[in-house]
Amino acid sequence: MRLRSLLFVPGDRADRMEKAVASGADAVILDLEDSVLSERKPWARKDVARFLGSATRPVPLFVRVNPLGSSEVAADLEAILPARPDGLVLPKSESGSSVAELAAMLGLLDTKILPIATETPKSIFGLGTYGAVASRLCGLTWGAEDLPAAIGATSAREEDGSYTAPYQLVRNLALFAAHAAGVPAIETVYPDIADTDGLAAYAKRGRRDGFTGMLAIHPSQIGVINDAFAPTNAEIAHAQAVVAAFADNPGAGAIKLDGRMVDRPHLKSARRLLESAAIKP
């Protein structure tokens, strides 16, 4: 499944669910965790299960359940699994073992899981373990909100909005953890809904660095994110030229193209770009 943009919607806001599906997002995440107050979670479970059962699903519908070890996760699964969500988002995942534990709770269902892999101090040291459960994953993402609170940091960001050094490190490790596991790397949210220019720059940096998609918290962010994670016509044309050049010279390790040398890593990148654009190399 293509996951350029994944839009959160509170699980107790049934009025927003259809709008989220129609937003242009590649997937919608119905949230039972942070955006729902504890006393409203029973109602949220009913709303989410009802929507899963009635929706035509033009896009995949994920559910963010509550963390493993909480008093809520078993009730979440009991309510929503009969309605067959397309995926589960696992908050505060600490390692591949967390994914395996959630998968065991699903029984025979092979529902895909998207772990949020950096929300506790312990989780940073488990980032290299997700390859063991890669077959259960639809990607791997990270977060910069829960972790600062967990360690008593006053902020994860500088005054200009960029990440401080500890959270730059966390982002980088999550990016490489996803690629090491062979699954899509999903960039975390951009919280300033009104800052469209900042969002565009942030999303473009994410794609530049190797992320393949991004989480969103408002429908107005979806178009910007989709544009940022879609290759341009010029990039597609160059990738096609690289693939064609190596097809014409199958034994070459490096080829001169448009005045520059390209080699096998460039060919791999070109094929990946064309695949992301659903274009046959």
Long-range contacts (C-beta under 8 A, 24 or more apart in sequence): 1-26, 1-27, 1-60, 1-86, 1-138, 2-26, 2-276, 2-278, 3-27, 3-138, 3-139, 3-184, 3-186, 3-212, 3-213, 4-212, 4-213, 4-214, 4-225, 4-226, 4-229, 4-230, 5-213, 5-214, 5-216, 5-221, 5-222, 5-225, 5-226, 5-229, 6-62, 6-114, 6-186, 6-213, 6-214, 6-215, 6-216, 7-216, 7-217, 7-218, 7-219, 7-221, 7-222, 8-35, 8-64, 8-189, 8-215, 8-216, 8-217, 10-35, 10-36, 10-44, 11-35, 11-36, 11-41, 11-44, 11-45, 11-47, 11-48, 11-63, 12-36, 12-37, 12-40, 12-41, 12-43, 12-44, 12-47, 13-47, 14-47, 14-50, 14-51, 17-47, 17-51, 17-55, 18-55, 19-219, 20-219, 21-55, 21-57, 21-58, 21-59, 21-61, 23-219, 23-222, 24-219, 24-222, 24-223, 24-226, 25-59, 25-216, 25-219, 25-222, 26-59, 26-60, 26-213, 26-226, 27-59, 27-60, 27-61, 27-62, 27-86, 27-87, 28-59, 28-60, 28-61, 28-62, 29-62, 29-63, 29-64, 29-89, 29-215, 30-61, 30-62, 30-63, 30-64, 30-85, 31-63, 31-64, 32-63, 32-64, 32-65, 32-66, 32-72, 32-76, 32-80, 33-64, 33-65, 33-66, 33-67, 33-91, 34-91, 41-66, 41-72, 41-75, 42-75, 45-75, 45-76, 45-79, 45-80, 46-79, 48-79, 48-80, 48-83, 49-79, 49-80, 49-82, 49-83, 52-80, 52-83, 52-84, 52-85, 53-83, 57-86, 60-86, 60-87, 61-85, 61-86, 62-86, 62-87, 62-88, 62-89, 62-114, 63-87, 63-88, 63-89, 64-88, 64-89, 64-90, 64-91, 65-89, 65-90, 65-91, 65-102, 66-91, 67-91, 67-92, 68-92, 68-93, 68-98, 68-101, 68-102, 73-105, 74-105, 77-105, 77-106, 81-106, 81-109, 81-111, 84-109, 84-111, 85-111, 86-111, 86-112, 87-111, 87-112, 87-113, 87-114, 87-138, 88-112, 88-113, 88-114, 89-113, 89-114, 89-115, 89-116, 90-114, 90-115, 90-116, 91-116, 91-119, 91-146, 92-116, 92-119, 92-120, 92-123, 92-146, 93-117, 93-119, 93-123, 94-120, 94-122, 94-123, 94-126, 95-123, 95-126, 95-127, 95-129, 95-130, 96-126, 96-129, 96-130, 96-131, 96-132, 96-133, 97-126, 97-129, 98-126, 99-130, 99-133, 99-136, 99-137, 100-132, 100-133, 100-136, 103-133, 103-136, 110-136, 112-136, 112-137, 112-138, 113-137, 113-138, 114-138, 114-139, 114-140, 114-141, 114-186, 115-140, 115-141, 116-141, 116-142, 116-143, 117-141, 117-142, 117-174, 117-177, 118-142, 118-143, 118-144, 118-147, 118-170, 118-173, 118-174, 119-143, 119-145, 119-146, 119-147, 119-150, 120-146, 120-147, 120-150, 121-147, 121-150, 121-151, 124-170, 124-173, 127-173, 127-174, 127-176, 127-177, 128-177, 128-180, 130-177, 130-178, 130-180, 130-181, 130-183, 131-180, 131-181, 131-182, 134-181, 134-182, 134-183, 137-181, 137-183, 138-183, 138-184, 139-178, 139-183, 139-184, 139-185, 139-186, 139-212, 139-213, 140-174, 140-177, 140-178, 140-181, 140-183, 140-184, 140-185, 140-186, 141-174, 141-185, 141-186, 141-187, 141-188, 141-215, 142-170, 142-171, 142-174, 142-188, 143-188, 143-189, 144-170, 144-171, 144-188, 145-191, 161-192, 161-198, 175-209, 175-210, 175-211, 179-210, 184-212, 184-213, 185-210, 185-211, 185-212, 186-211, 186-212, 186-213, 186-214, 186-215, 187-211, 187-213, 187-214, 187-215, 188-214, 188-215, 189-214, 189-215, 189-216, 189-217, 190-214, 190-216, 190-221, 191-217, 193-217, 193-218, 193-220, 193-221, 196-220, 196-224, 199-224, 199-225, 200-224, 200-227, 200-228, 203-228, 203-229, 204-228, 212-276, 230-277, 231-273, 231-276, 231-277, 235-273, 236-273, 236-274, 236-277, 236-279, 238-270, 239-269, 239-270, 239-271, 239-273, 239-274, 239-281, 240-270, 240-274, 240-279, 240-281, 242-266, 242-267, 242-270, 243-267, 243-270, 243-271, 243-274, 243-281
